């Protein structure tokens, strides 16, 4: 026995299904966002810990701008850990480079990597946090 549905009925079934799928997707994104935020915060904490470490290779804190500038940004499908104002010099500290004043090279700064080691140090913790959604 074949079931016959009118176009209105099919459209309303499709609308309900689409609404349900959007709700499910929203719930998944919320859960993933919370886990991404937790993972990004773990990396931020590690970077700040490395900057506060008295024995690290990172230059001693003078103004605290590098420490103040550590930040995370959550996007729809990803989270970013990096630097914001007032840590405009973070790349210079991490990678080293020429020190330029008035358009002239006045010296060189040795690299003092702290961001990459922090990422490497927290890699297993981040993977563990992000895999919580799959269990």
N, C-alpha and C positions, 0 to 999 in steps of 0.2 A: 504494500500500500504506500503510494507516494504521498509525501506531505507537500501541501501547497501553501506557500506563504506569499502574501502580497508584498509589494515593494516597500510600503510603509513599515511593515513588520520587520523586513530585512534591514532597512535603514536604522530602525530603532535598536535592533540587536547589534548592529555594527557600532552604533554610537555608544551603547553600554560597554561593549568589548573594548573600544578605543579608550573610553574613560577609565576602565579598570586597568588597562595596560599602562596608561599614563600614571596612575596611582602607584602601581607596582614599580615602575621605573623611578618615580620620585622617592619611594621608600629605599630602593637600592642605592640611589645617589646619596641620600642622607646618610645611610650606613657607611658607604664608601668614603664620603667626605669626612665623617667623624674619625674613621681609621686613618685616612691620609693626614688629617690634622694632628692626630696623636703621633704618627710617624715623623711628621715634619717638626713637631715640638721636641721630639727626642733628639733630632739632629741639631736644632737650635740650642738646646741645653748643652749638647756636647761641644759645639763651637764656642759657646760662652764659657764653658769649663776650660777649654784649651786657652782661651784668651786670658782667663784669670789665673792660669797655672803659673806659679813662680819659676818653675824649672823648664818651661817650654822654650822653644826657639823663637817664639813670637816676641817682638819688642815689648818691653814693659809698658804698661798703660800710663800714658801721660795725660791725655785729655779725657780718655774714656769714650771718645767718639766711635772708635771701632767696635767697642762692646755695645754701645747704644744703637748702632746701626744694624745689628743682626736682626733679620726679620724673616717671616714666612708669609706667603700669600697663597690663599686657597682659590683655585679656579674651579670650573665645573667638573673637569675630569682629571685635574692634577693639582699638585701643591708644589710651590717653589720656595726654596730656602736660599737666601742671599743677603744683600745689604741694601740699605736705604740711607738717606741723609741722617746723620751727619758723617757717615763713613764713606765719603767719596774716594778715599785713598785705599780702600780694601784691596782692589786689584793690584795696586802698586806694592802693598805689603805681601800679598799672596805670591805674586809672580816676579816681583822685582822690576827694575827698569831704570830708565834715565830720569834724573831729577832735573827739571827744566824750570828756570825762573827768567822771566822777561824774554822768552824766546831763545834763551841760550842754555845749553847743557852745562849744569854746574856740578854734576856728580852722578853716581850710580847707587842704586839701592839693591842690596842683596835680597833674593827672595826668602821669605819666611812663611812657607806654606802652613796653613792652619785649617783651611776649609776642606781641602781634599783629604787630609788625614782624619778629620772629624767624620766625613762621609764614609771613609773606609772603616773607621772604628765602629760606626753605628749600623753598618750594612746588614749584619745578621739580625740585629734588633728590629730594624725597619722591615725586613722580610718577614720576620715573625709577627709583627703587628699587622702588616697588610694581609697575611694569610689567615688571620682570625676570621675574616668574613667568609672564607671558604669552608670553615669547619662547623 
